[in-house]
Amino acid sequence: MQRSNRDVSRRSRSTEGEDGRPSLDGSDSRTRSRRRFLGGTVAACAAGIGLTATAGAASEPYGHYYDDYATVVDVTDAGADDTGTESITPVLEDLRDDDTLLVFPEGEYFMDEQFRFTGFENFGVVGENATLIPATYHEFDGPQYRLFRLGVSYNPGDRLRFEGFDVDQTAPDTGIRVIEAYAADRLEVRDVTVRGQHDSGTWGPGLFNVTDPDGRGIVERFRAPDGGAWVSETPNAGNRWRGPIGIEANETEGTLEFRRCWLGGFPNNGLYAAGGNGTIVVHGGLYRNSNGANVRVGGQGSEIRWPTVEVDSTRSADESQRGIRIENGRDLEIYGAAVEISSPKPTSHAISVMNTCNSARIDNTRIEIRGSEVNHGIVLSPDCGEATIVDTEITHETAGGYPLWIRDNDEGEQVLAETLTISGRAGDASGFRDGIRCERDSCRFSNIDVTQHGRDGADRNAVVNTGEDLTIYRSDLRASQYPFVDLGTEALVRDSTLESSAGREAVCLYSSSTNPTFKKNRLVGGIRDLGASGVTTWENTLE
């Protein structure tokens, strides 16, 4: 059926302007007349989709998108079954066309084979209270990998929209990738919820990439809270390593934002967006119990802002459940993150700054680690570049481990820590007994507060230095063993308070300590000197 623009505008078009149109910041807000409308009235808009529509589009919830497409199709009027009985993929194949929006009214839509469309300029798929029901792994026709494959790396789409679907994977062996998308200019994915565990061993629920350096994308409220099964527990056992990734985005060259997403425990990383040269932004969201890392990000100037990361459950096959892992890039920032680990594995650091991270900043972040295993808080790998840690709190209540571990670096890349608070009672299992283990040269600590009283009588140190040219300024160091232990060279501690809760000395200097300096400090218990050379003290208060 073909209608004139005038006829269409009477019943479905939104009012002019930007009101109510979710779009990317800085994206092109072009409007175009809709030349054709196929099908009947789209179902009425229901609350909770997370989009704001103008009054003129109230009877057709995606009416505010219609001017962006030459053709708008109600898939049910085109023959798609909305009772979940017959596969809709053949109908979608017939409707596939450029500059087209496919609208799914309320209903259930069964899919038993992949829908593939690449190389398009402008394409959209939207649902309102629409539920996708995948066939089982055994009954899926063709590649058992995806429901929607929209663009490929060598032939991406230009502009893509995909919104508003529940995906019912509660039946056994129905886990499958919902959408795989490559877009060059603009990618918009919103309000997709996967219900049920991803249990078939195929690729994980979502893969998204923006292929052009000037392109922009947003994935908002993509939810897979039930996680995924290890591949060994699925019909696809033996064909893959570990199992599915929650969300994958390892080929992005532009800017791609993940906003308020939710992932449960996946066996091969939760959000994995570390392989491209673009910029990744993670804003908010909840990421829980994935093996590997819950949030794994790389890129240039990428940001992880205000996420909640929780690890409170560990499966028998889980080997490492890191909270946040950053790598493969420069100027990466973690801001406002909350990382809570209560079921740690020995290598599941709260935050890992990997060797391939050239520079990083951790700001306004809260970390809580509890449990009966040895575990570390923030770990800076030996070959990572300079790092800054600001306004951050670490509560460390484990059998042992370092709340902050600055590993040795031959390049002398500096680490700055300011307004850092470390507290909690941890043990000294495996010899990991220091609040801060500093093995790198030229580090600077200002206004830090480290308290390490020890669990069940364990001997804990506040700061242990093995590097060269460390400065500690205006800080409070308290510990059940020594507040400050020096084995390095040219350390300077000034205007600080150091006190042992066990009545030991405030400072312990080993024979390898060379030219340490202490100025204007309060040193409760004084200094224990085990053969250091060139010790300088000036205007300290010794109690």
Disulfide bonds with the S-S distance in Angstrom:
none
